[in-house]
């Protein structure tokens, strides 16, 4: 045989209205010592309990709003702002703008440009003064493969970077595939 449903006395119903000003549904259930699910079922089953809960919440909100409105009318700017945000749809917006050096645009570079810059920097550090590690036309697939060979020590199948052995574009580097002995007599 199922247990009879739990009901609230008239005094407890009045308490629900008073407590609703301070507590939510779960807290009121805890106050009465019943499970939250049971209290929510009581509210769903007994319209009088639900109405008293809603009335208690509404009275508390009205009381606090009235105090807020009085403070706003007396010139309390914080109260005025809060009231306008919650009741009049006002909102604060913040915009963040990013800029480059001296307020200019932000310079974006591609991965290829960053690699070229890095390789030129490395070539200068290695001692290739006046030469570029990246041909002025940029990197192509062959140049990328040659750059990978540069990292290998000489004599182990690695290539090398050197300045031009013949008159050519100023500052251009030549890339060799393999050992220095593999080069022809013209140095390329």
FENCOR-V495578 format. One record per residue. N is the residue number from 1. RES is the residue in one small letter. SS is DSSP state (H for helix, E for strand, - for the rest). D_LAST is the distance of its C-alpha to the last C-alpha in whole Angstrom. Layout:
n->[N N]
res->[RES RES]
ss->[SS SS]
d_last->[D_LAST D_LAST]
//
This chain:
n->[1 2 3 4 5 6 7 8 9 10 11 12 13 14 15 16 17 18 19 20 21 22 23 24 25 26 27 28 29 30 31 32 33 34 35 36 37 38 39 40 41 42 43 44 45 46 47 48 49 50 51 52 53 54 55 56 57 58 59 60 61 62 63 64 65 66 67 68 69 70 71 72 73 74 75 76 77 78 79 80 81 82 83 84 85 86 87 88 89 90 91 92 93 94 95 96 97 98 99 100 101 102 103 104 105 106 107 108 109 110 111 112 113 114 115 116 117 118 119 120 121 122 123 124 125 126 127 128 129 130 131 132 133 134 135 136 137 138 139 140 141 142 143 144 145 146 147 148 149 150 151 152 153 154 155 156 157 158 159 160 161 162 163 164 165 166 167 168 169 170 171 172 173 174 175 176 177 178 179 180 181 182 183 184 185 186 187 188]
res->[x x x x x x x x x x x x x x x x x x x x x x x x x x x x x x x x x x x x x x x x x x x x x x x x x x x x x x x x x x x x x x x x x x x x x x x x x x x x x x x x x x x x x x x x x x x x x x x x x x x x x x x x x x x x x x x x x x x x x x x x x x x x x x x x x x x x x x x x x x x x x x x x x x x x x x x x x x x x x x x x x x x x x x x x x x x x x x x x x x x x x x x x x x x x]
ss->[- - - - - - - - - H H H H H H H H H H - - - - - H H H H H H H H - - - H H H H H H H H H H - H H H H H H H H H H H H H H H H H H H H H H H H H H H - - - H H H H H H H H H H H - - - - - - - - - - - - - H H H - - - - - - - H H H H H H H H H H H H H H H H - - - - - - - - - - - - - - H H H H H H H H H H - - - - - - - - - - E E - - - - - - - - - - - E E - - - - H H H - - - - - -]
d_last->[100 98 98 100 97 97 99 99 102 103 103 99 99 100 97 94 95 95 92 90 90 88 87 84 86 84 86 89 89 88 91 94 92 91 88 86 86 90 90 87 90 93 91 90 94 96 95 98 95 92 94 95 91 90 93 92 89 89 92 90 87 89 91 87 86 90 89 85 87 89 87 85 88 88 85 83 80 78 81 80 77 77 80 78 75 77 79 78 74 73 69 67 63 60 57 54 51 48 46 43 43 46 47 44 43 41 37 36 32 30 29 25 26 27 24 22 24 24 21 20 23 22 19 21 23 21 20 17 20 19 16 16 16 16 15 17 18 19 18 18 18 15 14 17 16 13 16 18 16 16 19 19 19 17 18 19 16 15 12 11 11 10 11 9 8 9 12 12 14 16 15 13 11 7 8 7 9 11 12 9 11 9 6 6 8 6 4 0]
//
